[in-house]
Amino acid sequence: MKFHSANAKTIEQELEWFQKLILIRGKITFEQSLPEDEIYKIQLPSVEKQDSPYAGLIKKHSMGLEERLILILALIPHVKPSLLDLLHTKNALYDIPFTEFGGIRYNNIKGYLPTGETAIFLLAGANLEKRFELLRLFGREHFFHRDGILSLESSSMNEPFLNGMLSISQEYLFLITTGEKYKPDFNPHFPAKRIYTSQEWDDLVVQEHLLQGLEEIKDYVHYGRSLKKEFQFGKKIKPGFKVLFTGPPGTGKTLTASLLGKYCEMDVYRVDLSMVVSKYIGETEKNLSSIFDMAESKNWILFFDEADALFGKRSNTSDSHDRYANQEVSFLLQRMEDFDGLVILSSNFKKNIDEAFFRRFQLVLDFEMPDAHQRLILWEKSKTSQFEYDKDVDLETLAEQHELSAASIVNVLHYSVLKCMGRKDNVIRLKDIQAGLRMERIKEGKSIL
């Protein structure tokens, strides 16, 4: 509630300032009663003593009149759309809306949605030189674009650039209204799902070389960006850090990615490439772009699951389908290399990955099936203190005789614990474990003998 109130206070004063500015623009352009530079004489509201996220964003980027005008203009349709009703005014001579106002008017939306043209008109009027100078505010190098704060959304490639709708990102819309971080979830425009785990590092039972590899990933998270930006050696390395996890299902690849996010305080977004890949030309690239675009400048880990769907061995380009499939792979590789963050790809079958791709990764970690000693640890750790093994359950024998992944051991215990609860006791019996083992073997297509 603190941030709600603080943001509301900051936004209210920005709206009052905006109202003054739009009235002065009318006097300059239509009444011609004031000179053009009067716009820049309006005193900006002070945010120095305010601690709202909105004020923090203004101070972080040292925003002047132009940036603050564009920011509040993008926000107005979400907080006070009636403030733009004045721009619905028609040109009496032609009985059409003023072209210089820009804006988009949808039949199903009563209000007015500002465009880049709206912002330029308010700031520059008919001054062509000023108009050209202000285009920098929508360039790729400006912090609006670089930090993913707002953008111009065009409906087609052929329309004028400034006709694009002025759109504030969902992340910053949440931040400067509710004060909370926006955490997107799977939807048609963002084919990735945030994953997390309640488990701890002690629950992860893997080989020693994997633990060393994970330490290298943690080192990148803590020091990688500093090395790239602050040291001469940073010129020799590419942005970001790319990792490949390979190994059979159930060996801990997804759990490891989730744990890295948990302990590095980063959100982990899992992308199932089998769902992203589309048979329609251009759709796969579009789906991948939406993920990487959203992830720019975010403290995220991108985890591409089932990478075999796209990252298999490249085919000879015997027809257009082969050429397009290779084009999709090239696109993903390029976006990965340009991404300044941690990307993890996961594959169940290392042999399915083209050898030429391995040089693209700073690290390749092989998750192997646990050996007998590790299986014994898993049988011991997977059982919580609320349950106990019956006296005739020999964990060493179970670990020796049954080659299971960590996930399969948990599945067997899940079955056994449910049986305990049905009996209203907390003793895990051997017959239940054996029944659970049979079910796992059947699921894996193995003999139950």
DRENMARKOL-885700 format. One record per residue (C-alpha): residue in one letter; x, y, z. Coordinates in pm, whole numbers, plus 32768, in hexadecimal, padded with zeros to 4 digits. Each point is the difference from the previous one (the first is absolute). Layout:
// DRENMARKOL-885700
AXYZ;...
This chain:
// DRENMARKOL-885700
M800080008000;K812680EA803F;F806E7FF67E93;H7E99801B7F83;S7FD6814780BD;A815A80877FA7;N7FD47FB57E8D;A7EA5809E8000;K808E81418096;T811880167EFD;I7F197FAF7EDD;E7EFC81008070;Q80FB81197FF1;E80807F867EAE;L7E9B80027F7B;E7FC98165807A;W8143806A7F53;F7F947F497EC1;Q7EB380BA7FFF;K80B7814F800C;L80E37F937EE5;I7EE67F8E7F19;L7F4381498036;I813980C97FAF;R80337F2F7EC5;G7EA080627F94;K804D81738036;I81457FE47F3E;T7F797F3B7ED8;F7E9880707FDA;E7FE1815180AE;Q816780607FA8;S7FFD80D2813C;L81427F71808F;P815C7FBE7F6E;E80727E997FBC;D81027FFA8117;E7EF180398106;I7FDA7E848019;Y815E7FE48091;K7FC481138100;I7EFF7F3580C3;Q80927FA38151;L80257E8B802D;P7F6D7F6A8140;S81107FAE80FC;V80307E908056;E813E802580CD;K7F5A7FBB8150;Q7F197EED7F7F;D804E7E8E802B;S7EFF7F6D7F12;P80737F0D7EEE;Y7F8481007F01;A80D881118097;G81207F078019;L7FE87FB77E8C;I800A81757FAD;K812F803680E0;K80B77EC97F89;H8003807E7E99;S801081758052;M7ECB80357F28;G7FC181587F79;L7EC080987F78;E80007F357EBE;E802C7EAA80A2;R7F08804D8114;L7EFD80727F02;I80227EBE7F39;L7FF67F27813A;I7EC4809E808D;L7F5F80047EA6;A80357E887FE1;L7F6F7FCE815C;I7ECA80DC7FE0;P7F237EFF7F47;H80367F19812B;V7FC280F88119;K7F3281277F7F;P7F967FD67E94;S7F0A81248010;L812A80EC800A;L80337FC17E8C;D7E9980507F9D;L807781557F8C;L80BD7F537EE7;H7EB87F787F76;T7FBA815E7F7B;K7FAE800A7E8D;N808580EE7EFD;A7EC480CD7FB4;L807A80507EA1;Y80127E937F94;D7F257F5A810A;I81127F038052;P80E97FDB812E;F813780D97FF7;T810D7F327F50;E811580A080CF;F7F697F758140;G80517E9F7F92;G7F5D7EFD80DC;I7F387EC47FC6;R7E897FE68028;Y7F717EA0800E;N7E8D7FBF7FDC;N7FF97F27813A;I80C880FD80CD;K7F59814B804E;G814380AA805D;Y812A807E7F3B;L81487F3F7FF1;P812E80E37FC9;T81097FB87EFC;G8160807D7FC3;E7F62810F7F2A;T7F398078812E;A813C802480D1;I80BF80B47EEC;F7EDE80F27FC4;L7FEB805C8171;L8177803B8015;A805380947EAD;G7EBE80797F60;A804A80547E94;N817780318039;L809A7F0A7F09;E816480208083;K7F8A7FB88165;R7F337EDC7F7D;F81367F607F69;E80CA803B813D;L7EF67F5980D9;L800B7EBC7F39;R81277F9B80DD;L7F087FC3811A;F7F807ED07F43;G81537F807F8A;R809B7EB38065;E811180AE80CC;H7F0D80C780D7;F7FB77F73815D;F7E8E7FE87FAA;H80557EE97F0B;R81407F8080A2;D7F5A7FC0814F;G7EB67F8E7F6A;I7F37811F809A;L7F28805C7ED6;S7FF47FDF7E87;L7F3F80597EC6;E7F297EDB7F8E;S7FBB80097E8C;S7EE47F387F67;S80AF7FD77EB0;M815B80277F6A;N7F9081067F04;E7F65810080EB;P80C981338070;F80DE7FBC812B;L7F5D810480E4;N7EA67F707FBB;G80597EE580EC;M7F377FF68143;L80BC807F812F;S800B7EC780D9;I808E7FE0815E;S80837EA58056;Q7F3D7F2680F3;E81307FF480E4;Y80128179802B;L7E87802A8004;F7FF87F1E8134;L812B80AF809C;I7F8281657FDF;T7E9C7FB3806A;T80057EE480FD;G817180178058;E80207E897FC2;K80D87F3F7F0C;Y7F487F717ED4;K80357E8C7FD5;P7F717F8B7EB3;D7F7B7EA07FDB;F7FAF7F1F7EDC;N7F18809E7EFF;P7FE3800C7E82;H80ED812A7FF3;F80FD7F7A80FB;P80387E867FDA;A80C77FD58141;K7FA07FA28163;R80A6806E8142;I80787ED780CD;Y807A7FE98166;T80447EF78103;S7FD47FD38175;Q812C7F16800B;E815F805E8072;W81607FBF7F7F;D80217EDA80F2;D7EE47F537F48;L80CA7FFD7EBD;V80D07EC17FE6;V80E780127ED3;Q81677FB37F9C;E812080D8807C;H8052808B7EA5;L7E9D80877FEB;L802580B6814B;Q814080A27F7C;G7F48806B7EC6;L7EE8809880CE;E810080CA80C2;E807A808E7EB4;I7E9B806A7FAC;K7FDD80A88154;D814980B87FC3;Y7F7780867EB8;V7EBF807780AA;H80C780BB8108;Y812280877F2F;G7FB77FCB7E8D;R7F6A81527FAD;S810D80B980C4;L810E7F427F43;K7F6080587EB3;K7FD381748048;E811B806080EC;F812E7F317F92;Q80C57FFB7EBA;F7FD57E877FF1;G7E8D80427FCF;K804980687E99;K80707E9F7FB1;I7EC17F53806F;K7E9C7FFF7F80;P7EDE808380D2;G7F437F1280E0;F80457E988063;K7F787ED27F45;V7FE87EA7809D;L7F8C7EAD7F7C;F7F6F7EFD80ED;T7FEF7EA07F72;G7F907EB88099;P7EDC7F0F802A;P7EB080778088;G7FE980178179;T8171803F8040;G7FD381618089;K802580F07EDA;T7EC480CA8046;L80367FF18179;T816280857FD3;A7F8681267F2D;S7EF7804D8108;L80FF7FF1811A;L80ED80E87F46;G7EE580FB7FE4;K7F9E7FD9816C;Y815A8036808F;C806F81097F07;E7EB580B88038;M7FA27FEF7E90;D7EB67F9F7F5F;V801A7EC67F2A;Y7F287FED7EC8;R7FDD7EAC7F5C;V7FC57FFD7E8A;D7F867EB87F6F;L808F800E7EA1;S7F127EF07F8D;M7EE780FD803C;V80BA81277F6A;V805B7F597EB7;S7EF1803D7EFE;K7FBD7F6D7EA8;Y7FA8815C7F83;I811C80C37F64;G8075811A80E2;E7F357F968130;T811F7F4E80B2;E80DF81327FE1;K7EE180DF8074;N7FC77F258134;L81727FFD8056;S801D81787FCC;S7EE5804580F5;I80BE7F41810C;F815480A17FC8;D7F68815C7FD8;M7F487FDC814A;A81387F7A80AD;E80E581207F99;S808080C1812E;K7F4F7F0F80ED;N80A07F388116;W7F847EB97F6A;I80837EA97FAC;L7F777F7F7EB5;F7FDF7E84800D;F7FB67F5F7EAF;D7F747EA68044;E7FE87EE87EFC;A810780AA7F27;D80037ECF7F1C;A7EC6808E7F5D;L80D2810B7F58;F816A7FB38047;G801E7EAF7F57;K80FF7FB17EF8;R7FEA80F07EDE;S7F7C7F6B7EC2;N807F80277E9F;T7F3B81127F55;S7F587F227F01;D7EBA80C38004;S7F5F8139808B;H7F957F508143;D816A7FA58050;R807681607FB6;Y7EF4809180E2;A804F7F0E811D;N816F80647FEF;Q7F96816D7FF6;E7F3F7FD28147;V81337F6A80A7;S80DC811B7F82;F7F0780FF8084;L80007F63815D;L817B7FEE8004;Q801D816E7F9D;R7F0780768106;M80B27F2C8106;E815180987FAB;D7F778162800E;F7F4B7FC8814A;D80B780998128;G7F907F088106;L7FFB7E96806B;V7F697F097F07;I7FE57E8C804C;L7F9B7F037EF8;S7F987EA38068;S80057EC17F31;N7FB37E99805F;F80E37F7B7EF1;K815880977FCF;K803A7F347EC5;N7EDB80B47F5A;I80AE81518019;D80D280667ED3;E816F80098066;A802A81517F58;F7F1A80998106;F80D77FA5812A;R80F8811B7FC2;R7EE480F48039;F7FF07FA18171;Q80EE8071810F;L7FA57ECA80C8;V7F6D7EA77FB8;L7F8F7F33812E;D7FA77E907FE1;F7EFD7F8580FC;E80337E8A8025;M7F257EF980A1;P80607FE58171;D80E37EE28067;A7FB07F13811F;H809B80E38108;Q7F3F812E7F83;R7EC07F337FF1;L802F7FA3816B;I802181718059;L7EC5804B7F36;W7F387EEF80B2;E806E8096814C;K7FD081707FA9;S7EBB7FE17F40;K7F487F7C8131;T7FA0811A80EB;S7FFF7FEF817B;Q7E857FD7800A;F80227E9C7F80;E80E67EDB804E;Y80697EC27F51;D7F887EB38086;K810E7F2A80A1;D80027F097EDE;V804F81107EFE;D81717FDD7FA1;L806081457F50;E81577F807F95;T7F5F7EDB7F4D;L7F0380E37F59;A811780E97F8D;E80D17EDD7F79;Q7EEC7F467F4B;H7F3181157F64;E809A80F87F0D;L7F1C812B8029;S801681747FC5;A7FC480F6811C;A7EA5804B7F74;S7FA77E8D7FF4;I80667FCE816C;V7F2181238063;N7EE37F667F36;V80257EB480B7;L800080AF8151;H7ED480D07F99;Y7F3D7EC27FBB;S80747F66814A;V7FB0813580D2;L7EA080107F73;K7FD37E95806D;C80788065815E;M7EFE81118010;G7EF27F0E7F91;R805C7F218126;K8016813180E5;D81677FB28066;N815980857FA5;V80BE7EBE7FBC;I80797FC77E9A;R7FE37E8A7FC1;L80CE7F2B7F14;K7ED07F797F45;D7F9881637FA9;I815D80547F87;Q80007EC67F2B;A7EAD805B7F6C;G8081815F7FB5;L81357F6F7F5A;R7F2A7F247F20;M7F36812E7F94;E813D80C07FAA;R80877EE07F32;I7EBA7FDD7F42;K7FFF81797FBF;E81607FE77F73;G7F9F7ED57F28;K80DE7F0D80BC;S7FBE7E9E8071;I7F687FE3815C;L80AD7EB58042;
